[in-house]
Amino acid sequence: MAKRKNKGARAAANAAPLQQPAVVATWNEYMGQGELQDFQRLMADLGFEEYFPSKTKCRQALKTVWVNIPDFLHAVNTGQPVYHFPNEHELSRYTVKSRKFYPKNYIPKGSPLRQLLAHILGGKSRRNHDDSGLAVTMGALSLTDW
């Protein structure tokens, strides 16, 4: 005699896979395959004027950038200028207040989103601080779903 699955197990087995948030789909469409030219377009859209010969150089420069990703994508799509926050703290305050997060569990390995990631919901920053406790040369983007 076969065992019967409980209702919860049956429901989970029959459930549709989770749909990715719209902001993730928009980012994936924007970033394409993540080739060098995709990184270079990102850098230009962020306002960098210099030429970046490699993804590594792009990633290094992104450590000094504080933007909200949903707002960044909206600015790019509408041709508006991208707003840069002066520091991680201001980005964090704005992100929490506006509730415009990018879900970090959707950030794939090798994505420039990893360099832009900011610590938003409190606690210590994941980046370096000077002796005064102020963040120094941090890059980030605020993560959320629309």
N, C-alpha and C positions, 0 to 999 in steps of 0.2 A: 504494500500500500504506500503510495507516494505522499510525501508531506505537502501540505498546502502552505503557500506563501501567505504571510499576513497582509492585511490591506495596505499598510504603509509601503511594504516592499513592492507590491504590485503597482501601486500608484507611482512610485519612484521609477520602476522599470518602464512604465508606459509614458512617463513624462517626456515632453519635448525637450531637446537640449536648450540651455539658457541662451536667450538672444543677447548678442553683444550690444552694449549701449551705443546710441547714435554717434556719440563723440568718438568712439573707438573706430567705427566704420569710416567716419569722416577723416580721422587721422590716417588710417590705413590707405584710403584713397589718395590723400595728399602725399604721403610719404612713398607710395609705390613700393618697389622692391628693395628700397634702401640702398640703392647704388650710389656711387660718389656724386653723380649729378643731382640725385634727390637731396643729398646732404647739402650740396652747394646751393640748391634752390632754397632750402630751409634757412641757410645762413643769410642769403640775400633778403629773404622775406623778413628775417629778424632785424634787418637793417645793417648788417655787416657789409662793408664796401670792399674789403680786401679779398684776394683770391685764396681759396683753401685747396691745396693740392691733394689732400688725403682726408679720409674719414676721421683719422686720429686727430688731425689738426682741427677739424670741425668740433669734435668732442671736447678737445681742450678749451676751445673758445666758448663752448656752451656752458662751461662751469662758471662763467661770469654773467649769465643771463637769468633774469627773473621775470617770467611771463606766465600768465594763466593760459593753459592750452586751449580750452574751449573759446576763450576770447581771441587767442591768436588765430585759430582756425576761422572764426567769424570775420576777423579783420582781413585775413587773406582772401576769403571768399567775396567780401564786399569792397575790396580795394582800399580799405581804411588803414591808417597807420597802426602799427602794433604798439600797445602800451607796455613799457618796461617798468617794473617795480624797482625801487632803489635798493631793496634788500629782501631777504627771505621772510623776515617778520611782517613786512607790509604785504607781501604776496600771501602769506598765511592768513592774515587778518581779513583781507579781501576775499579770499577763497572761502573761508568759513562763513563770512557774512553773506556772500552771494550764492553759496552752495554750488559753485561751479567746479566740480572735481573731475579728475580723470581717474578711472579705476586702475590702480597700480597693478592689479593682478592680470591686466591685459597688456602689460608692457613686455614685448618679447626681448629675448637676449639680443644684444647688438643694436637695439633701437636707440636713437638719440634722446628719446624720452628718459632713459636712465640717467643721462647727464643733467637733464632739466628737472629731475625729480626734487621737490622740496619737501621738507618735513612740515606737515601742515597742522596736525591735530594736537600739538603740545609736546612737551618733553624736550629732550636735547636734540639739537640738529645733528644730522649725520655728517656734517661737513666741519672743517676746521674753524676754530675760534681763536682770537688773540687773547692776551691776558685780561683784557677788560671785559671779556664775555661777549664782545660783539663779533658777529660773523664776519669773516674775511673771505674775499673772492669765492663766493658761493654762486652756484648756478641752479636754476630750478624752474619748474613749471608746476602749476597747481593742477592737481588731478581730480577729476570728477566726472559724473555723467550728467548730460543735459536733461 
